[in-house]
Amino acid sequence: MITVLAPLVEWVQGADHPNPDTLRSRNDRAMSYLAAGRPAKAIPLYRRTLADCERVLGVYHPYTLRARNNLAMGYRAAGRTAEAIPLLERTLADCERVLGADHPDTLTSRNNLAMGYRAAGRTAEAIPLLERTLADCERVLGADHPDTRAAREDLAALTGEPKRPRHI
């Protein structure tokens, strides 16, 4: 459905319309392609969304940060970790500065960078990031939050050790 509606929104509003709905619908279409295992279709949409977000919203707007993260995730899904990691590193630095270290988008960004490092075989860099992400997720979101569980599972998959929720 999104793959049908998103182009219609762009056609009605114009591809360069500064309406966030246009950007969001294109991003949603890219996410649909990525979820369907078609990163080659998703990446050009993510690239265009990021460029338009930077132009319309500014490079540090939270939606622009998400768009950059999403492009990096598209690259990672396509096996293009050399392109994904610099975007993930920049996104994490910007999220920490703009949103704060405890913001949920920052936690997601840190987890994504760790998984990018893992995909690139950089385990020694991934593990401390995942450990920090898990600790922060447990503290900020709670032990049973879906993002906390995902961080726990990612760390366990990397270290081979099951991580139990810590209770305070």
Secondary structure, DSSP 8 states (H G I E B T S, - for coil): -HHHHHHHHHHHH-TT---HHHHHHHHHHHHHHHHTT-HHHHHHHHHHHHHHHHHHT-TTSHHHHHHHHHHHHHHHHTT-HHHHHHHHHHHHHHHHHHT-TTSHHHHHHHHHHHHHHHHTT-HHHHHHHHHHHHHHHHHHT-TTSHHHHHHHHHHHHHHS--------
